[in-house]
Amino acid sequence: MSFVDKLKRLHGGPAFPVRFNKAADAASFKGMTLRDYFAAKALQGFWAADDEAIPEGQTPEQCRNELCKKFYQWADAMLEAREES
């Protein structure tokens, strides 16, 4: 399986596919994956909601780490739904 095929299978492929050379290898695509893009959009939506309350008993770092994992879980769910459509 090629690098590009693995990237597509695991992370949805490049978010903004621009080929920088003619070979379809690891150096061909630069930038974030579609999974990263979806996670960033989930983060953006969270910030837009302006709900920065930290659950009782958690440090800001624990809350941040938990939220970042959740954003990637949402991104994974979006990729899965995309495959099913």
C-alpha positions in Angstrom: 0.0 0.0 0.0 1.4 3.4 -1.0 1.9 6.3 1.4 -1.0 8.2 -0.3 -3.3 5.2 0.0 -2.4 4.9 3.8 -3.0 8.6 4.2 -6.4 8.4 2.6 -7.4 5.3 4.6 -6.3 6.5 8.0 -6.8 10.3 7.7 -9.0 11.0 4.8 -6.1 12.1 2.5 -4.8 15.6 2.1 -7.3 18.4 3.0 -6.1 20.6 0.1 -4.4 18.2 -2.3 -1.8 20.1 -4.3 0.9 17.9 -5.9 4.3 19.5 -5.6 6.0 17.0 -7.9 4.9 14.3 -10.3 5.6 11.3 -8.0 2.8 10.2 -5.7 4.9 9.7 -2.6 5.2 11.3 0.8 6.9 14.4 -0.6 4.1 15.0 -3.1 1.5 16.4 -0.7 2.2 19.2 1.8 -0.1 20.4 4.6 -2.8 19.0 6.8 -4.9 15.9 6.4 -8.6 15.9 6.1 -8.8 14.5 9.6 -6.8 17.5 10.9 -9.0 19.9 9.0 -12.2 18.3 10.5 -10.7 18.4 14.0 -9.8 22.1 13.5 -13.3 22.9 12.4 -14.7 21.2 15.5 -12.3 23.3 17.6 -13.4 26.4 15.7 -17.0 25.6 16.5 -16.2 25.1 20.1 -14.5 28.5 20.3 -17.3 30.2 18.5 -19.7 28.9 21.1 -17.7 30.8 23.7 -18.3 28.2 26.3 -15.0 28.0 28.1 -16.2 26.6 31.4 -13.8 24.1 32.9 -15.5 21.1 34.6 -15.1 21.1 38.3 -12.2 19.0 39.4 -10.3 19.4 36.2 -7.2 21.5 35.5 -7.2 23.7 32.3 -4.6 21.2 30.9 -6.8 18.2 31.6 -9.8 19.9 30.0 -7.7 21.0 27.0 -6.4 17.5 26.5 -9.8 15.9 26.8 -11.3 18.4 24.3 -8.6 17.8 21.8 -9.2 14.1 21.9 -12.9 14.7 21.5 -12.3 17.0 18.4 -10.4 14.1 16.7 -13.1 11.7 17.7 -15.6 14.0 15.9 -13.2 14.2 12.9 -13.0 10.4 12.8 -16.8 10.2 12.9 -17.0 12.7 10.0 -14.6 10.6 8.0 -16.6 7.5 8.7 -19.8 9.2 7.7 -18.1 10.4 4.5 -17.1 6.8 3.6 -20.7 5.6 4.2 -22.3 8.3 1.9 
